[in-house]
């Protein structure tokens, strides 16, 4: 069992709810499981002069996870949270995240990255891409389970988000996460395949839509992500899944309406309902191609009574049913 005391930073004594979940400390276990890893980063918020609550997101979600009963026979491991301990740069934190994820993937586990800002996805993608593109003899873990279908290397990003995160920038900036990843793919001569789900046409510029077309990205607007359109949604996703061998699944909590997920640093008009997201998650996860997942952009400064953290924990549990 994990020691839940380290996920709390209250300055005054509080009553800690009894943990009902079984989350083991991660120690390179051979038995395949899901591995929770946090990144306490609020780079996007800091650089946009917003409040810096995103770095507390992983702690808040962990708190909710400890109060929920297990929903899957898949073991759940705790790999800790990558923190800014001594004023390290984001590059240093990214390097630590990358190394941890590489080892987790090479042991055949299913990493669930928890943020923090959406920049959490950069380390996730790079670790997955390098893992599936490495030569088979590069990994010395003889006898250990390997990433499924490791001989294939077509990776697709499925991003639940209001924003494309395709802002052009020479460094990681607000909204630039998947531009950074696309640049990484170009530099390494790797295909960049991207499907955005819940894109809001009010917050993405025409230049961003044009850039998405240039990258041959695919997307569905939030106004299209309705239960009445489920056949079109499912066929779009199935077509994308058929074109890739591995999926990097990234879920930005800003995809939901602000009334549902107030713990994000933006206000939405439409958004996507929880029921639609859960339906789509089930379809994607049931493909057996999801290798890594992110949950990003929980900002505790806005999260009244931990409603959004509880939603994030619920989505993790939903994922574990099919992961």
C-alpha positions as CSV (number, residue, x, y, z in Angstrom):
1,X,0.0,0.0,0.0
2,X,1.2,3.5,-0.7
3,X,1.8,6.0,2.1
4,X,-0.9,8.6,1.4
5,X,0.6,11.0,3.9
6,X,3.1,12.3,1.3
7,X,0.3,13.5,-1.0
8,X,-0.9,16.0,1.6
9,X,0.7,19.4,2.2
10,X,-1.7,20.9,4.7
11,X,-0.1,23.3,7.2
12,X,-2.7,22.4,9.9
13,X,-3.8,18.9,11.1
14,X,-6.6,17.4,8.9
15,X,-8.5,14.2,9.1
16,X,-7.1,12.0,6.3
17,X,-9.8,9.7,4.8
18,X,-9.0,6.0,5.0
19,X,-7.7,4.7,1.8
20,X,-9.9,2.1,0.1
21,X,-7.7,1.7,-3.1
22,X,-4.7,-0.6,-3.5
23,X,-1.9,1.3,-5.0
24,X,1.5,-0.3,-4.7
25,X,4.8,1.6,-4.8
26,X,6.4,1.1,-8.2
27,X,9.6,-0.9,-8.1
28,X,10.1,-2.4,-11.6
29,X,7.5,-5.1,-11.0
30,X,7.4,-7.8,-13.6
31,X,3.6,-8.2,-13.4
32,X,2.1,-5.9,-15.9
33,X,0.1,-3.0,-14.4
34,X,-0.9,0.6,-14.8
35,X,1.7,3.0,-13.4
36,X,0.7,6.4,-12.1
37,X,3.4,9.1,-12.6
38,X,2.9,12.8,-11.9
39,X,4.6,15.9,-13.3
40,X,4.3,18.9,-11.0
41,X,4.6,21.5,-13.8
42,X,2.6,24.6,-14.5
43,X,4.8,25.9,-17.3
44,X,1.9,26.9,-19.5
45,X,0.2,28.8,-16.7
46,X,3.4,30.6,-15.6
47,X,4.3,31.7,-19.1
48,X,0.8,33.1,-19.7
49,X,0.9,35.1,-16.4
50,X,-1.9,33.0,-14.9
51,X,-2.1,31.5,-11.5
52,X,0.3,28.7,-10.7
53,X,-2.1,26.0,-9.5
54,X,-1.5,23.3,-12.1
55,X,1.6,21.9,-10.5
56,X,-0.6,20.9,-7.5
57,X,-2.9,18.9,-9.8
58,X,-1.2,15.5,-9.4
59,X,-1.4,15.7,-5.6
60,X,-5.1,16.6,-5.7
61,X,-5.8,13.7,-8.1
62,X,-3.8,11.3,-6.0
63,X,-5.8,12.3,-2.9
64,X,-9.0,11.4,-4.8
65,X,-7.6,8.1,-6.0
66,X,-6.8,6.9,-2.5
67,X,-10.5,7.2,-1.5
68,X,-11.8,5.1,-4.4
69,X,-12.2,1.3,-4.4
70,X,-10.4,-0.8,-7.1
71,X,-12.4,-1.3,-10.3
72,X,-10.0,-3.5,-12.2
73,X,-7.8,-6.6,-11.7
74,X,-4.9,-4.7,-13.4
75,X,-2.4,-3.8,-10.7
76,X,-2.0,-0.1,-10.0
77,X,1.5,1.2,-9.2
78,X,2.6,4.5,-7.8
79,X,5.8,5.9,-9.4
80,X,5.7,9.2,-7.6
81,X,5.7,12.7,-8.8
82,X,8.4,14.5,-10.7
83,X,8.9,17.8,-8.8
84,X,10.7,21.0,-9.1
85,X,12.8,20.5,-6.0
86,X,15.7,22.9,-6.3
87,X,14.4,25.3,-9.0
88,X,15.1,22.8,-11.9
89,X,14.2,24.0,-15.3
90,X,11.3,22.3,-17.2
91,X,14.0,20.7,-19.4
92,X,15.4,18.9,-16.4
93,X,12.0,17.8,-15.2
94,X,11.2,16.6,-18.8
95,X,14.4,14.6,-18.8
96,X,13.5,12.9,-15.5
97,X,10.0,12.2,-16.8
98,X,11.3,10.7,-20.0
99,X,13.7,8.4,-18.3
100,X,11.1,7.1,-15.9
101,X,8.6,6.5,-18.7
102,X,11.1,4.7,-20.9
103,X,11.8,2.2,-18.1
104,X,8.1,1.8,-17.3
105,X,7.2,1.2,-21.0
106,X,10.1,-1.2,-21.5
107,X,8.8,-3.3,-18.6
108,X,5.6,-3.7,-20.4
109,X,3.5,-1.5,-18.1
110,X,0.8,1.1,-19.0
111,X,1.9,4.5,-17.8
112,X,-0.8,7.1,-16.8
113,X,0.9,10.6,-16.7
114,X,-0.9,13.1,-14.5
115,X,-0.3,16.9,-14.7
116,X,0.3,19.7,-14.4
117,X,0.1,21.6,-17.6
118,X,-0.4,20.0,-21.0
119,X,3.4,20.1,-21.5
120,X,3.3,16.7,-19.7
121,X,2.5,15.2,-23.1
122,X,5.9,16.1,-24.5
123,X,7.8,13.6,-22.4
124,X,5.1,11.0,-22.8
125,X,5.3,11.1,-26.6
126,X,9.1,11.2,-26.8
127,X,9.4,8.2,-24.4
128,X,6.8,6.2,-26.4
129,X,8.3,7.1,-29.8
130,X,11.8,6.2,-28.8
131,X,10.7,3.0,-27.2
132,X,8.9,1.7,-30.3
133,X,11.6,2.9,-32.7
134,X,14.5,1.4,-30.8
135,X,16.3,-1.7,-32.1
136,X,15.2,-4.9,-30.4
137,X,18.7,-5.5,-29.0
138,X,19.0,-2.1,-27.4
139,X,17.0,-3.2,-24.4
140,X,18.9,-5.5,-22.0
141,X,15.9,-6.5,-19.9
142,X,16.0,-10.2,-21.0
143,X,12.9,-12.1,-20.1
144,X,10.8,-9.1,-19.3
145,X,7.5,-8.3,-21.0
146,X,7.9,-5.9,-23.9
147,X,5.6,-3.2,-25.2
148,X,2.9,-4.9,-27.3
149,X,3.5,-5.0,-31.0
150,X,6.9,-3.4,-30.4
151,X,8.1,-4.2,-33.9
152,X,5.7,-1.7,-35.4
153,X,6.3,2.0,-35.1
154,X,3.2,4.0,-36.3
155,X,2.2,6.2,-33.4
156,X,-1.0,8.3,-33.3
157,X,-1.9,11.0,-30.9
158,X,-5.5,11.2,-29.8
159,X,-6.0,14.5,-27.9
160,X,-9.2,15.3,-26.1
161,X,-8.9,19.1,-25.8
162,X,-10.5,22.4,-26.6
163,X,-7.2,23.6,-28.1
164,X,-5.1,22.0,-30.9
165,X,-2.0,22.8,-28.8
166,X,-0.3,23.5,-32.1
167,X,1.0,27.0,-31.5
168,X,4.3,27.5,-33.4
169,X,7.1,28.3,-31.1
170,X,10.9,27.7,-30.8
171,X,10.5,26.7,-27.2
172,X,7.7,25.2,-25.1
173,X,5.0,27.9,-24.7
174,X,1.3,27.9,-23.8
175,X,-0.5,26.0,-26.5
176,X,2.6,24.7,-28.2
177,X,2.7,21.1,-26.9
178,X,1.9,19.2,-30.0
179,X,3.8,21.6,-32.2
180,X,6.8,20.6,-30.1
181,X,6.0,17.0,-30.7
182,X,5.4,17.5,-34.4
183,X,8.8,19.2,-34.6
184,X,10.4,16.3,-32.8
185,X,8.9,13.9,-35.3
186,X,10.2,16.0,-38.2
187,X,13.7,16.1,-36.7
188,X,13.7,12.3,-36.3
189,X,12.0,11.5,-39.6
190,X,9.0,10.0,-37.9
191,X,5.3,10.4,-38.9
192,X,3.2,12.7,-36.9
193,X,-0.4,11.5,-36.8
194,X,-2.9,13.5,-34.8
195,X,-6.6,13.4,-34.0
196,X,-8.1,16.2,-31.9
197,X,-11.5,15.5,-30.2
198,X,-13.5,18.4,-28.8
199,X,-11.7,21.2,-30.6
200,X,-13.3,24.6,-30.0
201,X,-13.3,26.9,-33.1
202,X,-13.6,30.0,-30.9
203,X,-10.2,29.6,-29.2
204,X,-8.2,28.3,-32.1
205,X,-7.1,30.9,-34.7
206,X,-7.5,30.4,-38.5
207,X,-3.7,30.1,-38.7
208,X,-3.8,27.2,-36.3
209,X,-6.5,25.5,-38.3
210,X,-4.4,26.0,-41.4
211,X,-1.3,24.6,-39.6
212,X,-3.4,21.6,-38.5
213,X,-4.3,21.0,-42.2
214,X,-0.7,21.4,-43.2
215,X,0.2,18.6,-40.7
216,X,-2.7,16.5,-42.1
217,X,-4.2,16.4,-38.6
218,X,-7.8,15.3,-38.1
219,X,-10.3,16.6,-35.7
220,X,-13.9,16.8,-34.4
221,X,-15.2,20.0,-33.0
222,X,-16.8,20.1,-29.6
223,X,-20.1,20.9,-31.3
224,X,-19.8,17.6,-33.2
225,X,-19.0,15.6,-30.1
226,X,-22.6,14.9,-29.1
227,X,-24.2,11.5,-28.4
228,X,-26.6,12.0,-31.3
229,X,-23.5,12.0,-33.6
230,X,-22.0,8.8,-32.0
231,X,-21.9,6.9,-35.3
232,X,-19.9,9.6,-37.0
233,X,-17.6,10.0,-33.9
234,X,-17.0,6.2,-33.7
235,X,-16.3,5.8,-37.4
236,X,-13.9,8.8,-37.3
237,X,-12.0,7.2,-34.4
238,X,-12.0,3.7,-35.9
239,X,-10.6,5.1,-39.2
240,X,-7.8,6.7,-37.2
241,X,-7.1,3.6,-35.1
242,X,-6.7,1.5,-38.2
243,X,-3.9,3.8,-39.4
244,X,-1.7,3.4,-36.4
245,X,-0.1,0.7,-34.3
246,X,0.2,2.6,-31.0
247,X,-1.8,5.4,-29.4
248,X,-0.7,8.2,-27.2
249,X,-3.9,9.2,-25.5
250,X,-3.9,12.7,-24.0
251,X,-6.8,14.2,-22.1
252,X,-6.9,17.9,-21.3
253,X,-9.6,18.5,-18.7
254,X,-10.4,21.8,-20.6
255,X,-12.3,19.6,-23.0
256,X,-15.2,19.6,-20.6
257,X,-17.7,22.4,-20.0
258,X,-16.6,24.8,-17.3
259,X,-19.7,23.9,-15.3
260,X,-18.4,20.3,-15.1
261,X,-14.7,20.9,-14.7
262,X,-14.2,24.3,-13.2
263,X,-10.6,23.4,-12.2
264,X,-9.1,24.5,-15.5
265,X,-7.8,27.9,-16.4
266,X,-10.4,28.9,-19.0
267,X,-14.2,29.3,-19.6
268,X,-15.9,27.2,-22.2
269,X,-19.1,27.7,-24.2
270,X,-19.7,24.1,-25.4
271,X,-17.3,21.5,-24.2
272,X,-17.9,17.7,-24.4
273,X,-20.0,15.8,-21.9
274,X,-18.5,13.3,-19.5
275,X,-20.8,10.5,-21.0
276,X,-19.5,11.1,-24.5
277,X,-15.8,11.2,-23.3
278,X,-16.3,7.9,-21.5
279,X,-18.0,6.3,-24.5
280,X,-15.1,7.4,-26.7
281,X,-12.5,6.3,-24.2
282,X,-14.0,2.8,-24.1
283,X,-13.8,2.6,-27.9
284,X,-10.2,3.8,-28.0
285,X,-9.0,1.6,-25.1
286,X,-10.8,-1.5,-26.4
287,X,-8.6,-1.3,-29.5
288,X,-5.7,-2.6,-27.5
289,X,-3.4,0.1,-29.0
290,X,-3.2,2.6,-26.2
291,X,0.3,2.5,-24.7
292,X,0.4,5.7,-22.6
293,X,-2.2,8.2,-21.3
294,X,-2.0,11.8,-20.0
295,X,-4.5,13.7,-17.9
296,X,-3.6,17.4,-17.9
297,X,-4.5,20.9,-16.9
298,X,-6.1,20.4,-13.5
299,X,-5.6,23.8,-11.8
300,X,-6.3,23.5,-8.1
301,X,-6.7,27.3,-7.8
302,X,-10.0,27.0,-9.6
303,X,-11.2,23.6,-8.4
304,X,-14.0,24.1,-6.0
305,X,-14.3,21.3,-3.4
306,X,-12.0,19.1,-5.7
307,X,-14.8,18.5,-8.2
308,X,-12.4,18.4,-11.2
309,X,-9.8,16.3,-9.3
310,X,-12.6,13.8,-8.5
311,X,-13.6,13.8,-12.2
312,X,-10.0,13.1,-13.2
313,X,-9.7,10.2,-10.8
314,X,-13.0,8.8,-12.1
315,X,-11.6,9.0,-15.7
316,X,-8.5,7.1,-14.5
317,X,-10.7,4.4,-13.0
318,X,-12.8,4.3,-16.2
319,X,-9.5,3.8,-18.1
320,X,-8.4,1.0,-15.9
321,X,-11.5,-1.0,-16.8
322,X,-10.3,-1.3,-20.4
323,X,-6.6,-0.5,-20.3
